[in-house]
Amino acid sequence: MRAENPCIKEMKVLTLPHKQKVSSCNYGPFDNGHIWMGLSDGLLLAFDYPSLKRTETILPFPSHKTPIKRILIDPTNHIIAVSQTGQVAAFTPFTRKVSYMYMELPRNPS
């Protein structure tokens, strides 16, 4: 989609089924994170950026399908969801993979 504003180079639009309404939204962690949407029916959705491919569909409060009021994202990939009724759920939906490279540094001549 091409935006009318000359400052916007490209825009993607994400549409949901007509009965679903976004009740909260957040992005992260950092600049390579996911777009998280809390819905009025209690679902929590994660979308990859920039493809907008859905990567997660979570119902954090199965016994109470209340709207997700707030989404907090910890830099270590912990997601905290707060429902409209005050329930709190914390989870880590993604496996964090870290690769290390060890380098031999030259010693200072003495």
Secondary structure, DSSP 8 states (H G I E B T S, - for coil): ---SSTT----------TT--EEEEEEESGGG-EEEEEETTS-EEEEETTT--EEEEE-S-TT----EEEEEE-TTS-EEEEETTS-EEEE--S----------------
